[in-house]
Every structure is written in structure tokens, then in C-alpha cells.
Amino acid sequence: MPVGVPARVLGLLGLRPGRITTLKDILGANGSWLLEMPDGERLVLRRYHDRADRPDLAYEHSVLRYLAG
């Protein structure tokens, strides 16, 4: 997924990042992009590989919630 695709997805969501940096984009694997918003907030956009299932996603989200706490 080139940087242009995340930009189009974000546009559909009404988000306009100032800058998008590809962190990882490998075919068949998860993809990650760093979004730098105009107000200085930094977000990560994540694309999961097509074999990811609910338990995989639940585990990763649990880890992220723990780290955020």
C-alpha cells in the first residue's frame, strides 16, 4: 500500500495529516504508517495482513492498551 493509499483512506475519514511516513509496508505482512497531524499530534495507521484473525487482533489491542496505561 503506497503512501497515497493511506492518504486517501484518511481523506475519507476526514483526517488530513501534515506528513505520512511509511514505517513498514511489506506485501502479505502488516503495514504501519506514522501520521504527523497539523496540530503536532502523532498517530499510527495500521493495516493487518489478510491472515489476521480476531484472537490476533484482540491480543495486539490488549498489549497496546496495557502500554498506553
C-alpha positions in Angstrom: 0.0 0.0 0.0 1.8 3.2 -1.1 1.6 6.3 1.0 -1.1 7.6 -1.4 -3.5 4.9 -0.3 -3.3 5.7 3.4 -3.7 9.4 2.5 -6.9 8.5 0.5 -8.3 6.4 3.4 -7.6 9.2 5.8 -9.3 11.6 3.5 -12.4 9.5 3.5 -12.3 9.7 7.3 -11.9 13.5 7.2 -8.3 13.4 8.6 -5.7 15.5 6.9 -2.2 14.6 8.2 0.6 17.1 7.5 3.0 14.2 6.8 2.8 10.4 6.3 5.9 8.3 6.9 5.9 4.6 5.9 7.2 2.6 8.8 6.6 -0.8 7.3 4.8 -1.9 4.1 5.6 -5.5 3.0 3.2 -7.5 0.9 1.5 -10.1 2.9 2.5 -8.6 6.2 1.2 -5.9 8.5 1.7 -2.3 7.3 2.3 0.8 9.5 2.5 4.5 8.8 3.3 7.4 11.1 0.9 10.3 10.7 2.0 13.7 11.8 -1.1 15.9 12.2 -1.0 19.6 11.6 -1.6 20.2 15.4 1.5 18.2 16.2 -0.3 15.0 17.3 1.3 11.8 16.1 -0.7 8.7 15.2 0.0 5.3 13.7 -2.2 3.9 10.9 -2.1 0.1 10.9 -3.1 -2.4 8.2 -3.3 -6.0 9.2 -2.3 -8.9 7.0 -5.1 -10.9 5.5 -4.5 -13.9 7.8 -5.0 -11.9 11.0 -8.0 -13.2 13.0 -10.0 -11.9 15.9 -7.7 -13.5 18.6 -4.6 -12.0 16.9 -6.2 -8.5 16.9 -7.5 -8.9 20.4 -4.1 -9.8 21.7 -2.4 -6.9 19.9 -5.0 -4.4 21.1 -4.7 -5.7 24.7 -0.9 -5.1 24.6 -1.4 -1.6 23.2 -4.0 -0.8 25.9 -1.5 -2.0 28.6 1.3 0.1 27.1 -1.0 3.1 26.9 -1.8 2.7 30.6 
